[in-house]
Every structure is written in structure tokens, then in C-alpha cells.
């Protein structure tokens, strides 16, 4: 009887030693940087981690957590074993096929979820096997308290037919372009969820620190204190979706009795993916502090109803993530919203908030998609140019390559007689139009009344566009691509094919 008890206790002890779930077979560790590795063990146990000739030790705390830091390692596609040993009962655990390369976190909402099968050129890629690209996808999850994730849910895989259907198109095209230019293995940690606002990805403490955002923290706390069960919260969400579907069908056919107008779940429903904090707690935390070179982000549609708030919220989230990873200089590159004929939200304002973030938060970059949108679809199929533009930012700013990473940006706007001249920086070898036409669409001029009128525009020098507008009177302001959807589509770009940034400016 006693021997059986001893064996049982030994079995309980032996179950304690493990790596965190994000470390599993096929994982990619970041090269040329200190690498965080963590897991669980018996309290007080000394754990020793070994990999690629290194050994590092730590003591598990009273909560059974341990963490060590491996020293910087050169990139290597050689599959090696990541092992850990405990001082208690000689427990051991190991992970095979671990390589060292470049790791990037890909996150955001639906345009960072949209798979390759829905993108231009995606079907061709889905037939390919690319051993140099590996990825891991965090499951979409909500609810408080979060359910722990296991290694199977956070499994790493090689880009190959079957599993590659899960990876986001933008993330893949980023990794593909990056890998072709730097070599080695590129690993993608995908952590994204469609239909989500920035506040859902922001930690509670960060929202509390900003007076303009504290109400989001209060909503989260209200949800925690509501007493609603998970079943009740999920039922509310299902009922809302069902009601919305009934409304959409009625609105399309105009037949039968008019149903109730659509509505969303309550703001404090913590099973709803739009609730503040819930995605940070459920998804982002599952991979903190996995060492990555940087972050690529495609989001903004979910906050286009309040661009002014986004100017505070988005930088707050970026800095909060940098704090969570203990990386004040963590590179953070994001996509500016594409053109789309959205009937309600202020997409020009949201794009301006994204530009503001790029210009005011260090070590950030913005890839444009203004020329790759679709009039009636919030999810444009042209994901390859977007992923490659994000990769250009990384190549230029992280890897030091001589790569053009920005499109033309307004530098000065001045009157020139009866015309207006707009001078751009980042024109490279010269401004051009993507269709080869002399006319440049998208410019508007307004007088003191703020009534914007289309302006004729033509390129007059390497970095200058000249505008004319017969009906604007005394011009006072100019804007470019300043609509949700721009018709005709924009064509102004630099010699590298990168589009000009939208802007709104007063005349000098």
C-alpha cells in the first residue's frame, strides 16, 4: 500500500516538468537575440535547459513557474533538441526539430485572419511546401477567466499542403518575401481574430492609465462582476447573431413581418471578441514573452467609428505590448486601411490616426494598402503586395538592407500663381502613375468654405505634382485620397511602385 502511494506521488511529481505550450516540436527560436524559455516544474526544483551547446538553470517558484534566457544564437536550420531536466526525481522533457531563425508576431483582426485561399495568388501557394517557413496559430478564444492552452492547440507546423490553409495570407506573403531576402528559417506566430477593436487587445492596466480610455477598463471590470455565466454570455451572442441574420435576410428580400433591428451583445459580455481586454488575456498572453524580432499588425476597421480615440488607444496598446515583452524598442509595423466604400465609418480619419501613430511612436512603420482595396469588400484579395510592403519595412529598418520601404509622403503644399504645387518626399527616382497616364486622380482643393472640389493634377518634376481647380476660388486646403473609397482609384506612386500616402493639409 505504501509503495503504491509512493509511486502515485512520484507520478504526480513527474507530471510537473514541462515547457510552456508554445514550445513544441518544430518551434523556431529567434536568432541573434537573448531567447526567453519558460515552463512549469515542482516548486523549488532547479531546472536546467540545454540547447545548441548552451545550458541555463533556474529555480521554479511557489507557483511552479520557471524561466531562463538562452544567449544569442546564430541562425541555423539544423533541427536540434530543446531539453529540460529537473533536480526533483530526475524528471526530463524535450522537444525535437527546433531551429533558430527569424520570428515575427502577426496579429490584428480579419485581414490578418483571411487565409491564402481567399487571396490573389493564394491557391498556387497552397500547393507548395516551403520548409523554411514555419508557423503557429493561437486559437481564437474569449471569456474570463481564460482557459489554459496546450501544446496541441499551439502546435508549430511547416508550410505545406493541408496545414498551410490556416495561415493568414498577409503573414505568409510577409514571411515569403522576408525569407527570400534574408535566407534561413522564418517563423510566424499568428494571433488574430476577426471583427475586433484595438481595446480588446490592450491590457487592463494600460487602459486604466489613460483617462480617455479608462471607461474601457470599467466595462471589463463590470463584466467580471456581472455574475453572468459563460453559457449565459455565449447564449446572448448567439441570439444577437441570429437576430442580425434575420434582419439581413428581411432587408434583402423585404418579405414578411419586419424583425427587430440588429444589435450587438452587451459591451461587458466577456465572451464577445469585441469586449475590452479579453483578447489580450486569452490570446496575446499565451505567447508572452516569446522572443520575436518584431510585430506585424493589420487592424483598424473595428475602431473606424472613433479615429480621435484611436490616436490614443493604438499607441497605448503598442507601448503596453512592449512593456509586456520587456522590449521598449520592439519593432511594430502595421497596415494602413485599404480603400473601401464603407457606408458609415470615417476611414480617412482612421488612416490619419494610423499615420499619426507612425509619426509619433518610435520604431513603428506603416505599409499602405490604399491602392489595393475593393469598393464593396472590406477584405481585399490583394494580400501579396501588403505582406511584401510590411516585409520591406522590416528589411530596411531591422535588417539594414537598401530597400525602399515608404511611398511618397507630402512635404510641402504651396500656391504657385493660380495653381497649387504639392512636393513629396520619398519619391525615389521620381513620381509616376501606376497606369502610365498623365492625369493623377485623387486630389481635391477647397476654399474658406471647406467645399472640396476635384482638382486636375499632373506630375511636373521628380517630386512635385501641380494642381488646378477652376471652381475652388481662393484655395486654402488640399487633400489626397481622403475618402473611404476613392473613385477613380489612386495611381500616384514612387519609382519603387509604393503608393503615395493620403493627406489633408492647409496651404502654406
URKA-V749372 format. One record per residue. N is the residue number from 1. RES is the residue in one small letter. NEAR is the number of other ideal C-beta (glycine too) atoms within 8 Angstrom. Layout:
n->(N:N)
res->(RES:RES)
near->(NEAR:NEAR)
This chain:
n->(1:2:3:4:5:6:7:8:9:10:11:12:13:14:15:16:17:18:19:20:21:22:23:24:25:26:27:28:29:30:31:32:33:34:35:36:37:38:39:40:41:42:43:44:45:46:47:48:49:50:51:52:53:54:55:56:57:58:59:60:61:62:63:64:65:66:67:68:69:70:71:72:73:74:75:76:77:78:79:80:81:82:83:84:85:86:87:88:89:90:91:92:93:94:95:96:97:98:99:100:101:102:103:104:105:106:107:108:109:110:111:112:113:114:115:116:117:118:119:120:121:122:123:124:125:126:127:128:129:130:131:132:133:134:135:136:137:138:139:140:141:142:143:144:145:146:147:148:149:150:151:152:153:154:155:156:157:158:159:160:161:162:163:164:165:166:167:168:169:170:171:172:173:174:175:176:177:178:179:180:181:182:183:184:185:186:187:188:189:190:191:192:193:194:195:196:197:198:199:200:201:202:203:204:205:206:207:208:209:210:211:212:213:214:215:216:217:218:219:220:221:222:223:224:225:226:227:228:229:230:231:232:233:234:235:236:237:238:239:240:241:242:243:244:245:246:247:248:249:250:251:252:253:254:255:256:257:258:259:260:261:262:263:264:265:266:267:268:269:270:271:272:273:274:275:276:277:278:279:280:281:282:283:284:285:286:287:288:289:290:291:292:293:294:295:296:297:298:299:300:301:302:303:304:305:306:307:308:309:310:311:312:313:314:315:316:317:318:319:320:321:322:323:324:325:326:327:328:329:330:331:332:333:334:335:336:337:338:339:340:341:342:343:344:345:346:347:348:349:350:351:352:353:354:355:356:357:358:359:360:361:362:363:364:365:366:367:368:369:370:371:372:373:374:375:376:377:378:379:380:381:382:383:384:385:386:387:388:389:390:391:392:393:394:395:396:397:398:399:400:401:402:403:404:405:406:407:408:409:410:411:412:413:414:415:416:417:418:419:420:421:422:423:424:425:426:427:428:429:430:431:432:433:434:435:436:437:438:439:440:441:442:443:444:445:446:447:448:449:450:451:452:453:454:455:456:457:458:459:460:461:462:463:464:465:466:467:468:469:470:471:472:473:474:475:476:477:478:479:480:481:482:483:484:485:486:487:488:489:490:491:492:493:494:495:496:497:498:499:500:501:502:503:504:505:506:507:508)
res->(x:x:x:x:x:x:x:x:x:x:x:x:x:x:x:x:x:x:x:x:x:x:x:x:x:x:x:x:x:x:x:x:x:x:x:x:x:x:x:x:x:x:x:x:x:x:x:x:x:x:x:x:x:x:x:x:x:x:x:x:x:x:x:x:x:x:x:x:x:x:x:x:x:x:x:x:x:x:x:x:x:x:x:x:x:x:x:x:x:x:x:x:x:x:x:x:x:x:x:x:x:x:x:x:x:x:x:x:x:x:x:x:x:x:x:x:x:x:x:x:x:x:x:x:x:x:x:x:x:x:x:x:x:x:x:x:x:x:x:x:x:x:x:x:x:x:x:x:x:x:x:x:x:x:x:x:x:x:x:x:x:x:x:x:x:x:x:x:x:x:x:x:x:x:x:x:x:x:x:x:x:x:x:x:x:x:x:x:x:x:x:x:x:x:x:x:x:x:x:x:x:x:x:x:x:x:x:x:x:x:x:x:x:x:x:x:x:x:x:x:x:x:x:x:x:x:x:x:x:x:x:x:x:x:x:x:x:x:x:x:x:x:x:x:x:x:x:x:x:x:x:x:x:x:x:x:x:x:x:x:x:x:x:x:x:x:x:x:x:x:x:x:x:x:x:x:x:x:x:x:x:x:x:x:x:x:x:x:x:x:x:x:x:x:x:x:x:x:x:x:x:x:x:x:x:x:x:x:x:x:x:x:x:x:x:x:x:x:x:x:x:x:x:x:x:x:x:x:x:x:x:x:x:x:x:x:x:x:x:x:x:x:x:x:x:x:x:x:x:x:x:x:x:x:x:x:x:x:x:x:x:x:x:x:x:x:x:x:x:x:x:x:x:x:x:x:x:x:x:x:x:x:x:x:x:x:x:x:x:x:x:x:x:x:x:x:x:x:x:x:x:x:x:x:x:x:x:x:x:x:x:x:x:x:x:x:x:x:x:x:x:x:x:x:x:x:x:x:x:x:x:x:x:x:x:x:x:x:x:x:x:x:x:x:x:x:x:x:x:x:x:x:x:x:x:x:x:x:x:x:x:x:x:x:x:x:x:x:x:x:x:x:x:x:x:x:x:x:x:x:x:x:x:x:x:x:x:x:x:x:x:x:x:x:x:x:x:x:x:x:x:x:x:x:x:x:x:x)
near->(4:5:6:7:8:8:8:8:8:9:8:8:11:9:6:14:15:8:13:9:12:12:11:12:9:11:15:15:15:13:13:7:8:8:11:9:15:10:15:10:15:12:9:6:15:9:17:10:14:9:13:7:3:9:6:10:9:10:9:14:8:4:5:11:9:14:9:11:9:12:6:7:13:6:12:12:10:5:7:9:8:15:11:14:10:15:7:11:7:6:14:9:10:8:13:7:7:15:14:13:16:14:15:18:13:16:13:13:15:11:15:17:11:12:12:14:8:9:14:7:7:13:8:7:11:11:6:10:7:10:8:10:15:15:16:14:8:13:8:7:9:11:12:8:4:9:7:5:10:7:10:5:9:15:10:12:10:10:15:10:8:5:10:13:9:8:15:12:15:17:16:17:15:17:16:12:12:14:14:5:11:9:6:12:15:16:15:17:15:15:12:13:11:8:8:13:8:13:13:15:11:16:10:10:7:14:17:8:6:10:4:6:15:10:6:12:13:8:12:16:9:9:13:8:6:7:4:9:6:8:6:8:15:9:8:11:12:8:8:12:8:8:12:10:8:9:12:9:8:12:7:6:7:5:4:4:3:3:8:6:5:9:7:8:10:7:7:10:13:14:12:13:12:9:16:12:15:16:13:12:11:13:14:14:9:12:12:8:8:10:10:11:10:12:13:17:11:13:15:16:12:11:16:14:6:7:12:8:10:14:11:11:13:13:11:14:13:12:10:12:12:12:9:10:10:6:6:6:7:11:13:14:14:17:18:15:13:12:16:15:7:10:3:4:9:9:13:12:10:16:13:11:14:15:12:9:15:11:5:6:10:4:8:12:12:13:13:12:16:16:12:10:11:9:9:5:8:7:9:12:9:10:16:11:9:16:17:11:14:14:14:14:13:17:14:13:10:9:9:4:7:3:8:11:11:7:12:16:11:13:7:8:12:9:9:7:4:3:9:16:14:14:11:14:9:11:12:8:6:9:14:10:12:10:5:5:6:6:8:12:10:11:14:13:14:14:11:6:5:7:7:9:10:6:13:8:12:9:10:7:5:7:11:12:14:12:14:10:13:4:5:12:6:6:13:8:12:16:13:15:13:10:9:10:10:11:6:4:8:13:12:14:15:16:9:8:6:14:12:14:12:14:10:10:9:6:11:6)
